[in-house]
Every structure is written in C-alpha cells, then in structure tokens.
Amino acid sequence: MRHLLAALPLLALGCSHSLTTATRDTGDDAADPDVDTDTDGDTDADTDSDSDTDTDTGPAPTFERVQNPYVGARFYVSDEYAAKIEVSKAKAPSSLHAAMDTVAAQPTAVWLDRIAAIAGSDEVMGLRDHLDAAVVQQRAHPDEPLLVTFVVYDLPDRDCAARASNGELKLEADGMRRYKEEYIDVIADVLASDEAYGALRVVLVVEPDSLPNLVTNLDSHAACRVAEPAYKEGIAYAVSQLSTVDNAYIYLDIAHSGWLGWDHQEKAAALYRGVLEDAGGASLVSGFATNVSNYSTLDERFDPYGDINGNMDLIVGFYEWNRMIDERTFVDRMRTFFPDHGFVIDTGRSGWPTRSDGPMDLRTHRGNWCNVSDAGIGERPQPAPAPGVHAYVWIKPPGESDGIADPSATDPNDEGKRFDPMCGGADVTREKGQPVPTDALPGAPHAGHWFHEQFVMLVDNANPPL
Ligand code: GLC
C-alpha cells in the first residue's frame, strides 16, 4: 500500500481557505487531522505518479461558495471505478477497449451505501480515502476547484417499495438512532475533519427513491407507510447536519419522469418543502437529482402527444398518459416549483438510440428499472447543459448491478440486499393486472456489485458513442 499523499501536509500549511473546520467534535478523526492517513484502496498504482509530483507545486486552492458547483470545476475520477473497468476490459472484445478507457476517465459518484462504506476496508476505499484521492487530483490542478460526489444512502427500512436495495438499518432495531449517530454524523465529521477537504466542492446526493416512495407508494406498500415518518425525519436530519459542512452541496433525489411524471408534482413539491422546512430551510440544499440509477431518456425526439389518436396504443400502454416523456421535460416542470434550485440528471444509462419515429426508450414498460437490456451509456458528465440544469452526471456508476437476478438467492448478506421480481426473468403483473416483461438481464449479482455483461452492453450501446 502506497502513501500517495506524503507531500500534502506541508502544502496544507499554506492553505488559506474560508472554512472553519475546528468547531466540530470529530471524535477519533480529530486526533489525526493530517491528510496523510492510510490511503488504501489504491489497487492500481498507475496514474498517480504524476499527481504525486504535481502536488509539490502551487498553493492549495481556496474554497469559494458558488451557486452551481459544477461550473468551472474539475470532477473527481475514481481509480476504484477504473479498476473495475480494467477487469472487464481484460475479458471484453478489443474493439471496445478504447471506449472502456473513456468510461474509466469519467467522474462517477461514490455510494456510501452502509455504515462500513464510510470507513472502507483493505479492499474498498472509504470516504476519507476518496477525499484524500480527490485532494491529490485537486492539487494537480490548483487553479480549478475539484468536485467530488457522494451518495448518502442508508436510511432505516431503505427501499420500502422494492427489495433489491433493502439496507442494513431497520427501524425496529434502533435504525434511526444508528442512522443519525453512526452514519450521518460520521460523514459530516469526516468531511469537516481536514482543512484540505474544505477546499473541495463536495456534492452529496441524498437518499435515492425515499421521498418519491412517499409520494406514490404509501397506498400500495405497507412498508412505505411504516417508513414514512422515518424517511422524513432521517432526511431532514441529514440535510440539517450535512449542510453544516461549508463546502457541501446537497441535492435531494427526486425520482424521474417515469415515476413522478403524472399529476404527482404538486404533492411531491409539498412533501419536499415540508422536509426541507424541518431541516432548517430550502436554501440548505442546492437542488434535486433526477433519474438516479434509472434509464429514462434525457431528450425524446418523438412526441407521442402530437398525434394522440395515431399514437393511442403507445400513450395508453407505454406512457400511460404520462406527459413527462423524458428527463428534460420533467425537470422543466419541477423547476416551476423550485425556481431557485438547480437539477442534476443522471445520464449514466440514458443513452437510447436516437430516433424520431417512436420512443427512443426501448423498455417494454417505463416502470422497468433493473439491469435493463438494450440500454446504453448516455451523455457524458458536463456542467450547465441546459437552463436550470446544474449538470449531467453519472451517479449510478455504469456497470454496477441494480439487483440480483436469481430468484433463489437467499444468501444472507450484510448489506440487506434481496431478490426483487423486477430483476428476474419472469414477467411481473403491474397495476393494471397484465403481465409485463421486466427487461432485466440474466445473471446479475446483488445491487451495487460489478456486472460485467451489463457493462459491456452499456458501453457497446452508448449514445452519444464513446
Ligand atoms: C444500488 C445499491 C448500492 C450501490 C448503488 C450503486 O442501489 O443498493 O449498494 O452502491 O446501487 O451501484
């Protein structure tokens, strides 16, 4: 294991940023404010050597709060993600190698999907490891702020309307206290524990699917009714605590066009406003994240409602009268409720083939969400691509599974993941009673685990091409 950051403490002395980092009780972390902590997880000792030398030059950047953190920033690229791609590359046709290299150089979010993910392990980088690596990337380009993204994802009774991403914390087993004390507080403490971290732009995407489940799934899912007060309390707590970190930019997950696209927007806006009020105010968050881990099209070229009679089958079947046919339309609608906030759109898997004679989205049903076949990587991460859109981002790292495909998978796993029928090969019965294919690829591992075959498909189908 190499200590990449040996040069950094010296540089930190010259650091003059505007943050107060010493006010928190950072527990054990405070004992070692030095960034030269054990930087493990560096499995591929390749690209770092130039960064090491670069860290010897220039003063540490100053943090300055801006409205859209993506503008003018470089984005953190995870060596850990690149290492997964290396493994796939070794097994993939050489015609895809260059494209895979392009993917490996893109920024992806780091999911803190359980308490142990914060500390990491000998095999997996933790929060501090990623922050340290981000600081190295920052110092290599001292003139540009470095933006790094984490997903905060460990609510008690998580994923109340599905099973694939059920989590480790249970309300009935002290889950709310543990969420606050062992998870949110610890993340906030680590972020504030080191001056060098304070110069980064830290984006936090908070709790995918949770509030949207409270908008649409209370009637259909008893588990969501049980979880409702906890999700509200947990997210309000997360926002209130994480927003004390001066350089954190918080985005609340707000589902996607195929979920909150019908007449749910007002109800959703009211719910989000209420939770933000409980947290201390809507201005504590930068905005909202859409399409996280989903496959909705960014910008459909086909307008089904332009000829309602001619497209009736599609409108009734595929769109189910949902007027929000893509993410851009959905974001434009949600912006009317939150004009002072920005949106980020996960485009990691929205790269459907461009066409205008039918929906680009090739799913059998827009509700399909698990390891969808024929999907491709979408728009590259980029800042300010459209009005009100802070960025296109890759929050779900392309190639990581949405859920296990094997219905007999009952293996106990410490992550709490389970088989969900939406990830299996059998048709599922949806609201209207008719069986619908899931579109799920066979052979998928548990959610979050690397799924080689899916990765190859996503790269191959990328649009725009890689
Ligand atoms: C999923 C998983 C989570 C994983 C994430 C990113 O929703 O539940 O464990 O980290 O996706 O792949």
Boltz pocket constraint, residues with backbone or C-beta under 6 A from the ligand:
constraints:
  - pocket:
      binder: B
      contacts: [[A, 111], [A, 113], [A, 164], [A, 165], [A, 293], [A, 395], [A, 396], [A, 397], [A, 400], [A, 401], [A, 402], [A, 447], [A, 448], [A, 449]]
      max_distance: 6.0
